[in-house]
Amino acid sequence: MVVGVGSRHIFGTFVEIIEQNGWQGLWAGNTINMLRIIPTQAVELATFECVKRSMAEAQEKWKDDGYPKIQLGNLKIELPLHFLSPVAIGGAAAGIAGTLACHPLEVVKVIETLLTVSTISSSIYSTLKIILHHYLVSHY
């Protein structure tokens, strides 16, 4: 659908899509999106659970054995890390890991979207394929 053309209300747009493309039209473009989302969410879930569990275990150990210490010359500094939330640390690590592991899939999604949405010349298509190939080879 083109922006500014068609219904001005979400229900009207919903009806237009169904009239033009059937129920399958509501899921147009979802496959390429799922190819990116599923691996990203898997990496994020695994990372979150692993880091959260490790952080909780470390905090329990620190309660028994004392918190980590840094020694600078004769000065010993105890790091009171009990205030760090295992959930917050796990969430941050999950976001970082998911992005690092699956960013190339985002590039593939964008290029596939460009190739299917617009009509582009064969020289631009070839250039995109070369860039995509070198990008994926350098990241994997």
PAZAPA-4460 file (N, C-alpha, C; in steps of 0.05 Angstrom, whole numbers, plus 32768, in hexadecimal, padded with zeros to 4 digits):
% residues 140
    n_x    n_y    n_z   ca_x   ca_y   ca_z    c_x    c_y    c_z   seq   type   mol
   8011   7FE8   8000   8000   8000   8000   8012   8019   8000     1      M     A
   8008   802D   7FF4   8017   8046   7FF2   800D   8059   8008     2      V     A
   8020   8067   8014   801A   8079   802A   8008   8090   801F     3      V     A
   7FF3   8096   802D   7FE2   80AC   8025   7FCC   80A4   8012     4      G     A
   7FCC   808A   8009   7FB8   8081   7FF6   7FA7   806C   8005     5      V     A
   7F8D   806D   8001   7F7C   8059   800D   7F6E   8063   8026     6      G     A
   7F66   8051   8037   7F56   8058   804E   7F66   8068   8063     7      S     A
   7F58   8079   8072   7F65   8089   8086   7F64   807C   80A2     8      R     A
   7F56   8065   80A4   7F52   8058   80BD   7F5E   803C   80BC     9      H     A
   7F67   8031   80D2   7F74   8018   80D3   7F60   8001   80CA    10      I     A
   7F47   8003   80D3   7F34   7FEF   80CB   7F30   7FEF   80AD    11      F     A
   7F2E   8007   80A1   7F2A   8009   8084   7F42   7FFD   8075    12      G     A
   7F5A   8002   807F   7F72   7FF7   8073   7F72   7FD8   8075    13      T     A
   7F6A   7FCE   808C   7F68   7FB2   8091   7F55   7FA5   807C    14      F     A
   7F3E   7FB1   8078   7F2B   7FA7   8065   7F36   7FA8   8048    15      V     A
   7F43   7FBE   8041   7F4F   7FC1   8026   7F63   7FAB   8021    16      E     A
   7F74   7FA6   8034   7F89   7F91   8030   7F7B   7F76   802B    17      I     A
   7F67   7F70   803B   7F59   7F56   8038   7F4B   7F55   801D    18      I     A
   7F3F   7F6B   8014   7F31   7F6B   7FFA   7F45   7F68   7FE3    19      E     A
   7F5C   7F75   7FE5   7F6F   7F74   7FCF   7F80   7F5A   7FCE    20      Q     A
   7F88   7F50   7FE6   7F9B   7F39   7FE7   7F91   7F21   7FF6    21      N     A
   7F79   7F23   8002   7F6F   7F0D   8012   7F7D   7F0E   802E    22      G     A
   7F78   7EF9   803D   7F83   7EF7   8058   7FA2   7EF5   8057    23      W     A
   7FAC   7EEA   8042   7FCA   7EE7   803F   7FD7   7F03   803D    24      Q     A
   7FC9   7F17   8034   7FD4   7F32   8032   7FDB   7F3E   804D    25      G     A
   7FCE   7F34   8062   7FD4   7F3E   807D   7FEF   7F35   8086    26      L     A
   7FF9   7F1F   807A   8013   7F14   8082   8029   7F19   806E    27      W     A
   8024   7F2B   805A   8038   7F31   8046   8051   7F3C   8053    28      A     A
   8068   7F32   804C   8081   7F3B   8056   8089   7F2F   8071    29      G     A
   8078   7F1E   807C   807E   7F13   8096   8094   7EFE   8096    30      N     A
   8097   7EEF   8080   80AB   7EDA   807F   80C7   7EE5   8082    31      T     A
   80CE   7EF9   8074   80E9   7F04   8076   80EE   7F10   8092    32      I     A
   80D9   7F1B   809E   80DB   7F26   80B8   80E0   7F0F   80CD    33      N     A
   80D2   7EF9   80CA   80D5   7EE2   80DC   80F1   7ED5   80D9    34      M     A
   80FC   7ED6   80C1   8117   7ECB   80BE   812C   7EDA   80CE    35      L     A
   8126   7EF3   80D5   8138   7F03   80E5   8131   7F01   8103    36      R     A
   8117   7F02   8109   810E   7F03   8125   8113   7EE9   8134    37      I     A
   810E   7ED2   8127   8110   7EB9   8136   812C   7EB4   8140    38      I     A
   8141   7EB6   812F   815C   7EB2   813A   8164   7EC7   814F    39      P     A
   815C   7EE0   814A   8163   7EF5   815D   8157   7EEF   8178    40      T     A
   813D   7EE8   8179   8130   7EE2   8193   813C   7EC9   81A0    41      Q     A
   8144   7EB5   8190   8151   7E9E   819C   816B   7EA5   81A9    42      A     A
   817C   7EB5   819C   8195   7EBD   81A7   8190   7ECE   81C0    43      V     A
   817D   7EE0   81BF   8178   7EF1   81D6   816D   7EE1   81EE    44      E     A
   815B   7ECF   81E9   8151   7EBF   8200   8166   7EAE   820D    45      L     A
   8177   7EA1   81FD   818C   7E90   8208   81A0   7EA1   8217    46      A     A
   81A8   7EB8   820C   81BB   7EC9   821A   81B0   7ED4   8234    47      T     A
   8197   7EDD   8233   818A   7EE8   824B   818A   7ED4   8261    48      F     A
   8180   7EBB   825B   817E   7EA7   8270   819A   7E9F   827B    49      E     A
   81AD   7E9D   826A   81C8   7E95   8273   81D5   7EAB   8284    50      C     A
   81D3   7EC4   827C   81DF   7EDA   828B   81D0   7EDE   82A5    51      V     A
   81B6   7EDD   82A4   81A6   7EE1   82BD   81AD   7ECC   82D2    52      K     A
   81AF   7EB3   82C9   81B6   7E9D   82DB   81D2   7EA1   82E6    53      R     A
   81E5   7EA7   82D5   8201   7EAA   82DD   8204   7EC2   82F1    54      S     A
   81F6   7ED7   82EB   81F7   7EEF   82FC   81EB   7EE9   8318    55      M     A
   81D4   7EDB   8318   81C8   7ED4   8332   81DA   7EC2   8342    56      A     A
   81E7   7EAE   8335   81F9   7E9D   8343   8211   7EAC   834E    57      E     A
   821B   7EBE   833E   8232   7ECE   8347   822B   7EE0   835F    58      A     A
   8213   7EEB   835F   820B   7EFC   8376   8208   7EEB   838F    59      Q     A
   81FE   7ED3   838C   81FC   7EC1   83A4   8218   7EBB   83AF    60      E     A
   822A   7EB5   839C   8246   7EAF   83A4   8252   7EC8   83B2    61      K     A
   824D   7EE0   83A7   8258   7EF8   83B3   824E   7EFD   83CF    62      W     A
   8235   7EF5   83D4   822A   7EF8   83EF   823A   7EE7   8403    63      K     A
   8241   7ECF   83FB   8250   7EBD   840C   826E   7EC4   840E    64      D     A
   827A   7EC9   83F8   8297   7ECC   83F7   82A0   7EE9   83F7    65      D     A
   828E   7EFC   83F5   8296   7F18   83F3   8295   7F21   83D6    66      G     A
   8292   7F3A   83D2   8290   7F45   83B7   82AC   7F47   83AB    67      Y     A
   82AD   7F49   8390   82C7   7F4B   8382   82D6   7F64   838C    68      P     A
   82F0   7F62   838C   8301   7F78   8396   8315   7F7F   8380    69      K     A
   831C   7F99   8380   8331   7FA3   836E   8346   7FAE   8380    70      I     A
   835F   7FA8   837A   8375   7FB2   838A   8385   7FC5   8379    71      Q     A
   8388   7FDE   8383   8398   7FF3   8376   83AE   7FFA   8389    72      L     A
   83C5   7FEF   8386   83DB   7FF3   8399   83D3   7FE8   83B4    73      G     A
   83D3   7FF8   83C9   83CB   7FEF   83E3   83AD   7FF1   83E8    74      N     A
   839F   7FFD   83D5   8383   8002   83D9   8372   7FEB   83CD    75      L     A
   8361   7FDF   83DE   834F   7FCA   83D5   8333   7FD5   83D4    76      K     A
   8326   7FD3   83BD   830B   7FDD   83B9   82F9   7FC5   83B5    77      I     A
   82E4   7FC4   83C5   82D0   7FAF   83C2   82BA   7FBA   83B0    78      E     A
   82B3   7FAB   839B   829E   7FB3   8388   8283   7FA8   8391    79      L     A
   8271   7FB9   839C   8257   7FAF   83A5   8244   7FAB   838D    80      P     A
   8246   7F94   8381   8236   7F8F   8369   821B   7F82   836F    81      L     A
   8213   7F82   8388   81FA   7F76   838F   81E2   7F85   8384    82      H     A
   81E6   7F9F   837E   81D0   7FAF   8374   81CA   7FAA   8356    83      F     A
   81DB   7F9C   8348   81D6   7F96   832C   81C1   7F81   8329    84      L     A
   81AD   7F87   8319   8197   7F74   8314   819F   7F5F   8300    85      S     A
   819D   7F45   8306   81A3   7F31   82F2   8191   7F33   82DA    86      P     A
   8178   7F3C   82DD   8166   7F3F   82C7   816F   7F55   82B4    87      V     A
   8177   7F6C   82C0   8181   7F83   82B0   819A   7F7B   82A1    88      A     A
   81AD   7F6F   82AF   81C6   7F67   82A2   81C1   7F52   828C    89      I     A
   81AF   7F3F   8291   81A8   7F2B   827D   819A   7F37   8265    90      G     A
   8189   7F4B   826A   817B   7F58   8254   818E   7F68   8242    91      G     A
   81A1   7F76   824F   81B5   7F85   8240   81C6   7F72   822F    92      A     A
   81D0   7F5D   823C   81E0   7F49   822D   81D1   7F3C   8216    93      A     A
   81B7   7F37   821B   81A7   7F2A   8206   81A4   7F3D   81EE    94      A     A
   819F   7F56   81F3   819C   7F69   81DD   81B6   7F6C   81CC    95      G     A
   81CC   7F6D   81DA   81E6   7F6F   81CD   81EC   7F56   81BC    96      I     A
   81E8   7F3E   81C8   81ED   7F25   81BA   81DB   7F21   81A2    97      A     A
   81C1   7F28   81A6   81AE   7F25   8190   81B5   7F37   8178    98      G     A
   81BD   7F4F   817E   81C5   7F62   8169   81DE   7F59   815B    99      T     A
   81F2   7F52   816A   820B   7F49   815E   8208   7F30   814D   100      L     A
   81F8   7F1D   8157   81F5   7F04   8149   81E4   7F06   8130   101      A     A
   81D0   7F17   8131   81BB   7F17   811C   81B9   7F30   810B   102      C     A
   81CB   7F43   810F   81CA   7F5C   80FF   81CC   7F56   80E1   103      H     A
   81DD   7F44   80D8   81DD   7F3E   80BB   81C2   7F36   80B0   104      P     A
   81B2   7F29   80C0   8197   7F21   80B7   8186   7F3A   80B3   105      L     A
   818A   7F4E   80C2   817C   7F68   80BE   8183   7F74   80A3   106      E     A
   819D   7F72   809C   81A6   7F7C   8082   8199   7F6D   806C   107      V     A
   8197   7F52   806F   818A   7F41   805A   816D   7F49   8058   108      V     A
   8160   7F4E   806E   8143   7F56   806E   8140   7F70   805F   109      K     A
   8151   7F83   8065   814E   7F9D   8058   8153   7F9B   803A   110      V     A
   8167   7F8C   8032   816D   7F89   8015   8156   7F7A   8007   111      I     A
   814C   7F64   8013   8136   7F55   8008   811D   7F67   8005   112      E     A
   8118   7F78   8019   8102   7F8A   8018   8105   7F9E   8001   113      T     A
   811D   7FA8   7FFE   8122   7FBB   7FE8   811F   7FAE   7FCD   114      L     A
   8128   7F95   7FCB   8126   7F87   7FB1   8109   7F80   7FAA   115      L     A
   80F9   7F7A   7FBE   80DD   7F72   7FB8   80CB   7F8A   7FB5   116      T     A
   80D0   7F9F   7FC3   80BE   7FB6   7FC3   80C3   7FC8   7FAB   117      V     A
   80DC   7FCC   7FA4   80E1   7FE0   7F8F   80EB   7FD1   7F76   118      S     A
   80E8   7FDF   7F60   80F3   7FD5   7F47   810E   7FE2   7F44   119      T     A
   8123   7FD2   7F45   813E   7FDE   7F43   814C   7FD1   7F2B   120      I     A
   815F   7FE0   7F20   816D   7FD6   7F09   817F   7FBF   7F10   121      S     A
   8188   7FB0   7EFD   8199   7F99   7F02   81B5   7FA2   7F0D   122      S     A
   81BE   7FB9   7F06   81D8   7FC2   7F11   81D6   7FC7   7F2F   123      S     A
   81C0   7FD3   7F38   81BD   7FD8   7F54   81B9   7FBE   7F62   124      I     A
   81AA   7FAB   7F56   81A6   7F91   7F62   81C1   7F82   7F65   125      Y     A
   81D1   7F83   7F50   81EC   7F76   7F52   81FD   7F83   7F68   126      S     A
   81FC   7F9D   7F6A   820C   7FAB   7F7E   8202   7FA2   7F9A   127      T     A
   81E8   7FA1   7F9E   81DE   7F99   7FB8   81E6   7F7C   7FBE   128      L     A
   81E5   7F6A   7FAA   81ED   7F4F   7FAF   820B   7F4D   7FB7   129      K     A
   821C   7F5C   7FAA   8239   7F5C   7FB0   823D   7F67   7FCD   130      I     A
   8230   7F7D   7FD3   8233   7F88   7FEE   8229   7F75   8003   131      I     A
   8212   7F68   7FFE   8207   7F55   8011   8219   7F3D   8014   132      L     A
   8224   7F33   7FFF   8236   7F1C   8000   824F   7F23   8011   133      H     A
   825C   7F39   800C   8274   7F41   801B   826D   7F47   8038   134      H     A
   8256   7F52   803D   824E   7F58   8058   824A   7F3E   8068   135      Y     A
   823C   7F2B   805D   8238   7F12   806B   8251   7F02   806E   136      L     A
   8263   7F02   805A   827C   7EF3   805C   828D   7F00   8072   137      V     A
   828D   7F1A   8074   829E   7F27   8089   8293   7F23   80A5   138      S     A
   8279   7F1E   80A8   826D   7F1B   80C2   8269   7EFF   80CB   139      H     A
   826B   7EEC   80B9   8266   7ED0   80C1   827E   7EBF   80B9   140      Y     A
***
